[in-house]
């Protein structure tokens, strides 16, 4: 259950991932309600991407559980988790360079929740729909490796959206973007959320976290150190000390 009493769509309990004696993620717990936008922040090396990898099946947990839509996903293969409706993007976009933009998104359509019932032609039609949504339809027949950083970020999003997720985990989709590119990406995240998709946003761009997220979980050295609204976490002493810095906190206080 979430703090508001609503049943959690994704429930993480004591999730741990250890590499030898090193804990990358240590006893992390949180709930994600359907329709929520949750931010996940922390310093480099805090365990954010490892946590996503464990939740989505790329890594097996060393302890704890992750439950999605009532199914414990611990130990399930990534494709089975994806078919349940849990999708993610990757920090570094690596499209299939030997395929077109459209074909890349078609792969996502075959891999995700609706993939079992789709023909290849159906997958490509789904790709066309998603490419129009992310404003890449004019590039659909071009090689994926011809895209700029911004284009590859959008392609990564499109491929995940074609999987028809209920929950989408976004791993630093703003990395490498600047100025108006960030603003455009924020508008796209809001449009995705308006489609009824629940979001987990891993991000270092605090403009995104404060402007888009309803709640924020903060990791440091693999542990959860805070969980609250953006306004709460930006003045939390532990978060300021570990991640934001006093100048940021002071600027937020003056802004308010």
N, C-alpha and C positions, 0 to 999 in steps of 0.2 A: 504493500500500500504506500502511496505517496503521502507527503505531509498534509495534503488537503483531503485525504481519505479516499482518493480515487485509486482504483487498481492500476498498478504499474504495467505498462506495455513491455518495458525492459527492466529487469531487476537484477542488480549486481550485488552479490553478498560475499564479502571477504575474499575477493578475487586476488590471486597471488600468482606471480610468475618469477621464478628464480632461475638464474643461469649460474650453476655451480653454487658458490657461496654468496653471489650477488643477487639482491632482490631488485628487479626492475620495476615490479608492481607488488605492493605489499598490503594485503588485507583491505582492499578498496571496496567500499559499499556505496551504492546510490540507487535511486529509483528514477525512472523516466516515464512520465505520464504521456498518454497519447495526445498529440497535438502540441506538445511542448517544444521549445527551442532551448536546448541546454548547451551552455558553453563549457569547454574543458580546456583549462589553461595551466601553465606552470613553466618553469625554466626549461631550457634545453636539457635533455636527459632525465626529465622528471618522470617519464614512463607513459606519456600520453599515447604515443603510437603503439607501444607494446600493449597497452590496455585495449586499444582497438583491435590489434592483431589477435589477442586472446578471445575477445568477444566474438569476432567473426571467423574463428577457426583456423587462422593462419598459424597460431601457436596454441599448444595445449596448456591449460592452467596447471600450476603447481599446487594450487589449493583454491577453495572457494567455488562459487557457482555463478553462472550467468543464465538467466531464464528469460526467454523472449516469447511473448504471447502464450504463456503457459507451458512452453516446452523448454526443458533444460538443454542448452546447446553445448555444454561442455563436451569436448571430444568429438563433436560432429564435424564432418568435412565441410570446407567453405561452401561448396556448391549446395549442400543440403541446407545450410543456414541461409544462404541467399534465396533458396526456393521458399523459405518460410516468410520472406519479406524483409530481410535485414541486409542492406547494401552499404558499401563504403567506397570512398574515393581514396587515392593514395597521395602522399605528400609530394612525390616526384611522379609526374604524369609520364607513363611509358606506353604509348599506344602501339598497336601492332603496325609497324612501319611499312609492312608489305601489303597492307590493306588500305582501302579508301576510308575517308571519314565515315561515310555511311555504313560500310562493312564493319568498322570498329564498333559502332553503336549497335548494329545488328547482333554482334557477338553478345553484348550485354542483354539484349532482348531474349536471346536463346538461353542465357545462363540463369536469369532471375526467376521471380515468382511465377510468371506466366510462360516460362520457356518450355515446359513439358507439353503444352498444347499447341505450340507454334510450329509452323513450317518455316523454311528459310524465307519464303516470300512474305509471310506474315511478319517475320522479324525485321525485314527491311522496311516494310510499311510502318512498323512501330518506330524504327530509326528515323524515318522521314518526319514523323509527328514530333519526336523529341528534338530533332535538329532545328525545326522551325521554332520551337519553344525557346531554345538557347541561342537563337540567331546565328546558326551555322549552316542553314539550309543551302546557301549559295556555294559553300565549300564542300558539299556532300560527296562529290565525285573526285575530289582531289586526294592525293596521297596524304595520309595522316602526318607524315614527317615534314610536310610543307607548311604546317601551321606554326604560328608564333607561340610564345609562352602563353599569351592570353587565350589564343585559340585552343591550345592543348589543355588548358585548364577547363575550358568550356566543353571540350570533347570528353574529358574525364567525367565531368558532371553528367553529360548526356548519356554516356555509357552506363553510369549508375542509375540514372532515372529510367532508362529503358528496361531495367530489371524490375520495375514497378514495386519499389520498396514501400513498406509502411514506415520504416525507420531508415534514415540515411545518415551515415557517419561521415563527416567531412573533415579530412585531415589536411589542414592548412591550404585551403583552396585559394587564399589571397596571396600566398608566397610568390614573390616576383612581380606582383601587380603594383601599380603606382596611381596616385591621384584619382582621376575620373574612372580608371579601370577598377579601382576598389569600390567606388560608388556604384558602378554598373553591376559589379558582382554582388554587392549588398542587395540591390534591387532584385537581382535574380534569386537570391536566397529567400527573400520575402515572397516572391512569386511561387517558388517551390513549396514553401510552407502553406501558402494559400490553397494549394492543390490537395491539402490534407496530409502532407508528409511530415512526420515528426523528425526533428533534426537534432543531431549532436555535432557541435561545431568546435573542432580543435583549431585554435588560432592564437597568433601572437599579436595581431593587429587589434588593439584594444577598442578602436573605433567600431569594429564589428561586434565584439563581445558586449560592449555597453549599449550599442545601438540596435542590436538584433535579438540578443539572448534574453530570455525571461529569468533564467537561473544559471548559476555558474558553479562548477566543481573545480577546485584547485588542487593540483598535485605538486608535491615536492619530494624528491628522492623516493619516488614510488608510492608515497603515502598520501592520502587525502588530508589536507590541512584546513580546508574551508568548503562550505556549501551554502550558498545563499543568493540573493538577488545581486545584480551588478553593483547597485549602490552600496550594498553591505560589504561585498568582497573588496571593493576598491579602497575601503578605509579599515579593513581588518588588519590589525598589527602583524599577524603572522604572514599574511599575503604580501603586505608592503615590504616586510623584511626579506622574504624569500624571492619575490618576483618583481613587484611593481616599482619599488623604490619610493623614497619619501617625496621626491620632487613631483612624481605623478600624483600621489595621494594629496599633496598640498594643492596642486593645480585643480584636482577634482573638487576639493573643498571650497576653493575660491570660486569655481564655476557655479557651484550650487548656492 
